[in-house]
């Protein structure tokens, strides 16, 4: 993604699109030629059932190639002019080519063919900008979320009867996250056009009190990034210390104001690199362009946090540990509904863990806390020679009964799914202090599980804390159903902008961003200035 060109102002592009669109002259066919125009529409639309149904329903009256359709043409040309702003494929939506096509359509048949081609392009645009350019399930096996879809016939019918400019704006994801990312993309494109953030910072480590060329480079880069006002200070002083700390907070790093390897790595990511993350972020927001529940839980795997959202506002957050970056441990991305809590849970050990990790321990006489089951009945260990079995022949199911040392801790949060992923407590608390928290077998370990349980039970319990503790004190496995199921959305966002306007970036710990960006580039998505 290299190359630089001037970025045309969005308002100017809109005005240009409206002017040219309104100026397109489409002659009304004479009666003798109407059949050629209509025949062309019928022939071309017949290739796509939704278009055929649309034109049949309106008796083959045109949507675009009509003297009265100037506003529609202008609106669509404006949408094509701004398609690059949204990170859509330029080749699919080249407004210049459409303008040329208008001028070239100088006979009824050509106009009829262009009429259907424009409708087909509009349907594609509506789908791309609303639901995403790519198909997540084809990119990475962990992207198992189901993206939204649009009905082509409903799209065209709705557009035909609506204010065209407003209809197109309503196609864009309305989530504040999408809008804020869009603004940040345009801002960073301007920064890129002006030369970026300057030279990389070359150092092994920098800390308060240091001086030298590396400190000057650090100062200059943070100034260009907007973390400092202009300054000629040549030492790692209090102002620079504060700027480094703010940068670290915005990038999910330990805010120790020391520029170590992790901070240097984040500092030296180019503007192009961050714009690539935003292109992926916009696509991910399009994948999530659907009504979310009034109360839902957002688990951001890249950020290692889970947050409860109530009526659009965050009401609770907790640090989490997610799946390790191994092929069979990465936590998948999907949406579901949390239906119940299990207090004092039993751990039903997945077979892959039982055979790969616990069978060798059992063969050495360990893991006495696990119980053996076969065909649903508990089996005594007495007389069992575990050395007789391998991963293929091991005949037992393993379970760990409720206890403070249970691998699931003392509570788990269930949203039944075919990947057997859920949120749960853990007796292993030390990992929550790590900066990168990808260690689990795939489930999401919660640092504040009791508080999360209290928060989720508050709408249905007068004393959620007392109720939870009393249930916990029984020591018995207890299912507690939620009166209102809570949406759970497991996402992987490495870029977003907070409501306060703080731009956030995180590492691509699973490499999924790279795969999504490659898929977008294959589809023709690029940065402004990358196209000649």
ABEGO torsion letter per residue (X at the ends): XBEBBBBBBAAAAAAAAAAAAAABBBBBBBAAAAAAAAAAAAAAAAABAAAAAAAAAAGGBBAABBAAAAAAAAAAAAAAAAAAAAGBBAAABBAAAAAAAAAABABAAAAAAAAAAAAAAAAAAAAAAAAEABBAAAABAABABBBBBBBAAAAAAAAAABBAAAAAAAABBABAAAAAAAAAAAAAAAAAAAGEAEBBBBBABBBBGBBEAAAAAAAAAAAAAGABBBBABABBBAAAAAAAAAAAAAAGBBBAGBBBAAAAAAAABBAAAAAAAAAAAAAAAAAABBBBBABBBBBBAAAGBBBBBBGGBBABBBBBBBBBBBAAABBBBBBBBBABBBBGBBBBBBAAAAAAAAAAAAAAGBGAABBBBBGGBBBBABGBBAAABBAAABABBBBBBBBAABAAEABBBBBBBAAGBBBBBBABAAAAABABBBABAGBBBBABAAAAAAAAAAAABABAAAAAAAAAAAGBBBBBBBABBBBBBBBBBABBBBAAGBBBBBBBAAGAAAAAAAAAAAAGBBBBGABX
